[in-house]
Amino acid sequence: MIGFVSRLFLGLFSFQKPESETPVMWLIVGLGNPGKQYADNRHNVGFMAVDAIANEFSIGPFKAKFQGELAEGRIGDQRVALLKPQTFMNESGKSVGAAAKFYKIEPDHIIAFHDELDLAPAKIRVKKGGGNAGHNGLRSMDAHLGTPDYIRVRLGIGHPGDRDRVHGYVLGDFSKADQDWLGYYLNAIGANMPLLLDGKDSDFMSKVALSVNKE
């Protein structure tokens, strides 16, 4: 009888916190523009990456919050918030700054996925801090977070070769030829997110590159 009472007593005080009370450890941001007309643009590959992560780990549904679309869930044992700012690219920082403040997340636990003209299509690079290279979404994040020292995942979309064509190129849809690698690329980003959260940046990049190259 004593053993049963002891187990009952311990059980009452060893319960786990409800999911809603577990603190969010990472803010994962995809940069892009809202609206169906922009959905398939090269500039929206950050949104696409976050959608792939949500799909891989069954995170969702997304709901309107912080001037963006937000979903909470888990990647492995880490609780995350996925955010797609709906402020248009140039004002992305408003949404990111509000979410970071609400969750009390430091910059080194914020990851931004964004398009990168200076990387060939299907290439990927991870870096912390640095300049924004003229990317308006990053510039806005720098301003609203008060620092550039967050993690950026640079998603290669290639360069049109002529500076005057850049605007139309990034706001253009991925081509039919791009479809040969884009799906594998995005799926690999989602599948390998645990490596990125564990600080294994090189392994993450290698796994993504391998998934594209073998197809």
N, C-alpha and C positions, 0 to 999 in steps of 0.2 A: 504493500500500500504506500509506504514511504517513497519507494522508487517511482511509482506512478505519479505521485504528487510532485516530486522533484522534477520529473520530466515535464509535467504540465506547467509548472512554475517557470522553468527555463524556456519553454516554448513561447510563453507569453511575452518574454522580454528579449527574445533573440530574433524577432521578426525582422524582415528586410524592409527598407524604406520603399514606399510605393514608387513606381517609375516616375511619376510626376514630381516627386521630391528629390530625385537623384539629380545632382547638379550637372548641367551641360558642360563638357570639358573642351569641346572644339566647336568653332564656328566655321563652317565650310561654305564659301561664297562662290557662286557662278556669276560672271559678269556678262551682260547682254542688254538687249532692248526688249520691252514688252510689246505684245501684239502679234497677231498671226502673220502680218506682212513681213516681220523680221525673223520669224521662227527658224528658218533654214539658212539665215545669213552666216557667213564666216565669222562675223563679229559676235555671233551668239553661241559660239562653241563652248563658252563657259557655262551657259545655261544647260547645254546638251550634256556636258560632263556631270553636272550636279544631278540631272535627271537619271543618268546612267548609274550613279552612286545610289540614288534613292531606289531605283529598280533592283539593283544587286542585293541590297540589304533590307528590302521591303519597308522602306521608310516613307511615311506619308499618312494621310494625304497632305498636300500643301494647303495652307490657309493664309489669308491676308493678314499680315502683321508687319510692323516696322516699315511701312511703305514698300513692302516686298511680299513675296510668297515664301512661307516658312514651313518647315516640317522638322519634327524632332524624332530621334530614334537612336539605335545603337549600331555601332560598327565594332564587332568583337565585344570587349568589355568596356568600351568607351562610349559615353553618351554624347551625341552630336546634334547640332542644329544645322540644317541645310537652308541656305537663303539665296533667293533669286530677286535682287532689287528690281522694283517696277517703276523706278524714277527716271528711266532712260539712262544710258551709259554715263553721260557727263555728270550726273548727280548721284551716282551709285553710293558714294560715301555717306550720304544722308541715311540711307537704309542700314548700311553696315555699321555705322557709328552708333545708331540707336540700338541695334541688336547687341553689339558688343557691350554697351553700357548696361543694358538690361541683364545680360547673363554674367556680367563682371568677368569677361574673358580678356586676357592680356593679348597683345599683338602676336606673340610667338605661338599662340594657339588659334590664330586666324589664318585660314588658307584661302587664297583667291585663285580661281581658275579663270584664265583669260586668253584671248587670241594673241598670237605673236607673229607679226609680219617678218621678223628677222630670223625665223626658224622655218626650215623647209616643211612642207605638209607631212603630217604624221610624226614629226619629231616632238620631243617633250623635254623640258628642263625644269628643275626645281631650284629655287633660290630664295634666300631670305634677304629682304631689304633691297637697297639699291635705287637707281633712278627709275622713272616711269616710262622713259623712251617715247614720250609723247602720247602715251595711252591715257585717254581722258578718264576712263574708269579708275585706273590706278591713281591718277592725279587727285581725283575726288576722294578716294579712300585715304590717301596720305593726309589730305587736309582735315578730314573729319575724325580720323584716328589720332591725329597729331604726331604721327611717326610713319616712316616707310618700312619699319622693321617687322612686317608680317611675312608670312610665307606665300610666295607666288608660284603657281604651276603654269608655266608658259606653254601654250598649246600651239604648235606650229601650223600656220595656214599658208606660208609662202608669201612672196612679194610679187606684185604684177610687173615689176621691172621698170616702171615709170612712176615717179613721184606724183604726177598729175592724175594717175589712175587709181591711187590708193583708196580714196573715199568711195568710189563706185565699187572697187574690188571687195573691201571689207563689208560693205552693205549689200553685196551680191550673194546669191545662194551658192552653196557648194555645188560643184559641177557633177555631171554623171560619172566622170572618171574618179572623182573624189570618193564616191560611194564604195569603191573597191576596198578602201582602207578605213574609212571613217567609222563604220560599225564596229570593226574589230578593235580599233583604237579606243573608242568610248567604252566598250565592254571591258577592255583590259584595265582602263582607269578605274572603273567601278570595282572590279574583282580584286585589284591590288591595293586598294585604299588602306587596309590594315598595315601594310608596310610603311606607307607614308606617315600614318599616325604614330608608328613606332620609331620614327626618325631614321628609317632605312631608305633614304632618298635615292641612293644609287641603285639599290635592288628594285625599288619601285619603277625607276626609269628604264632599267634593263628589261624588266618583265613586260612593260608596255611596248617597248621597241621590239622585243622578240615576238610578241603576239601579232604585230603588224607585218614583220619581215617574213614570217613563215607562211603567211597566207598568199 
